[in-house]
Amino acid sequence: MERTIPSSQYKYYHVCSDGYYTSVLFIDEIDFMAAMNRTAVCAFLFGVIVIAFVLMDNHFHFIIKCRSKAECIRFINEFKRITGVHNATRHGEKGSLVRLPVKVIDIVDEVQLKTDICYVLKNPTKARIGMFYHYPWGTGNLYFRQAAPGGDVRTIGDYTVDEIRKMCRTRVALPKEWLVKDGIILPENYVAVDEVERLFRTTRSMMYFLSLNQDEQIEKDLGEWNAIRLTDAELRKARREMSRMMFAKDRLCDLSAPERMKLARKLHDKYLSSKKQLARILQLPLDVVSREL
């Protein structure tokens, strides 16, 4: 039986950006390091509690605990804004990431909270980058670990104001006791590691949830939302590109009805576009599309 999260002043949210919006958000180690510090600054600035997160090259996930969805949105909007400024300054990218679509999902019970945490942590493994507990750009290596990080660990208070501004790109006065290693504010400063360990209770319990294949429903929720964000113009562009790849044909009028249906299936599988939108874009009868998909 699912246990409802006890009523309190805090709520939990799963925040995910649209991976189809841009081909890449974080290009190299410098970008990822800046994004890690940006997460720390935004969490402190808006008073949100980070439960888990992962930064991938073209999207990100956060599990956030805060007082309201509005507070969560303020956090993520600032994270997007500063990311856009960084990318424009460092890579000369035109345009802003303020319009980068994000999905904010309410987490209503403990099972969903555990499942979503594990889904977030497994992203690098699913992407075949490596095991999640070796991935540095997130919280996969924080929970139930045997020892604190070694090496040259310093505190914010060990740096000058100018050094902090250069490292974190902020004028916000961060807690002087926060730990820093290799130019990165360590996530354990602002991530509720103890809360996650209490939630799962044991490493074995966490590994059990990591082994469960609950990804389909989460991805369906995120995918359906992404599909809503795919406009007709964007879907037409995707249709042309896929048509060239599948049939070496560019124009819709050159495709036969069976070819259009094959294209509809591919577009539906990839973008989870609605049957009405596919029928409209591919100029197929809605009843045929509904029957075949």
Rosetta blueprint (number, residue, H / E / L):
1 M L
2 E L
3 R L
4 T E
5 I L
6 P L
7 S L
8 S L
9 Q L
10 Y L
11 K E
12 Y E
13 Y E
14 H E
15 V E
16 C E
17 S E
18 D L
19 G L
20 Y L
21 Y L
22 T L
23 S L
24 V L
25 L L
26 F L
27 I L
28 D L
29 E H
30 I H
31 D H
32 F H
33 M H
34 A H
35 A H
36 M H
37 N H
38 R H
39 T H
40 A H
41 V H
42 C H
43 A H
44 F H
45 L H
46 F H
47 G L
48 V L
49 I E
50 V E
51 I E
52 A E
53 F E
54 V E
55 L E
56 M L
57 D L
58 N L
59 H L
60 F E
61 H E
62 F E
63 I E
64 I E
65 K E
66 C E
67 R L
68 S L
69 K H
70 A H
71 E H
72 C H
73 I H
74 R H
75 F H
76 I H
77 N H
78 E H
79 F H
80 K H
81 R H
82 I H
83 T H
84 G H
85 V H
86 H H
87 N H
88 A H
89 T H
90 R H
91 H H
92 G L
93 E L
94 K L
95 G L
96 S L
97 L L
98 V L
99 R L
100 L L
101 P L
102 V E
103 K E
104 V E
105 I E
106 D E
107 I E
108 V L
109 D E
110 E H
111 V H
112 Q H
113 L H
114 K H
115 T H
116 D H
117 I H
118 C H
119 Y H
120 V H
121 L H
122 K L
123 N H
124 P H
125 T H
126 K H
127 A L
128 R L
129 I L
130 G L
131 M L
132 F H
133 Y H
134 H H
135 Y L
136 P L
137 W L
138 G E
139 T L
140 G L
141 N L
142 L L
143 Y L
144 F L
145 R L
146 Q L
147 A L
148 A L
149 P L
150 G L
151 G L
152 D L
153 V E
154 R E
155 T E
156 I H
157 G H
158 D H
159 Y L
160 T L
161 V H
162 D H
163 E H
164 I H
165 R H
166 K H
167 M H
168 C H
169 R L
170 T L
171 R L
172 V L
173 A L
174 L L
175 P L
176 K L
177 E L
178 W L
179 L E
180 V E
181 K E
182 D L
183 G L
184 I E
185 I E
186 L L
187 P H
188 E H
189 N H
190 Y L
191 V E
192 A L
193 V H
194 D H
195 E H
196 V H
197 E H
198 R H
199 L H
200 F H
201 R L
202 T L
203 T H
204 R H
205 S H
206 M H
207 M H
208 Y H
209 F H
210 L H
211 S H
212 L L
213 N L
214 Q L
215 D H
216 E H
217 Q H
218 I H
219 E H
220 K H
221 D H
222 L H
223 G H
224 E H
225 W H
226 N H
227 A H
228 I H
229 R H
230 L L
231 T L
232 D H
233 A H
234 E H
235 L H
236 R H
237 K H
238 A H
239 R H
240 R H
241 E H
242 M H
243 S H
244 R H
245 M H
246 M H
247 F H
248 A L
249 K L
250 D L
251 R L
252 L H
253 C H
254 D H
255 L L
256 S L
257 A H
258 P H
259 E H
260 R H
261 M H
262 K H
263 L H
264 A H
265 R H
266 K H
267 L H
268 H H
269 D H
270 K H
271 Y H
272 L L
273 S L
274 S L
275 K H
276 K H
277 Q H
278 L H
279 A H
280 R H
281 I H
282 L H
283 Q L
284 L L
285 P L
286 L H
287 D H
288 V H
289 V H
290 S H
291 R H
292 E H
293 L L
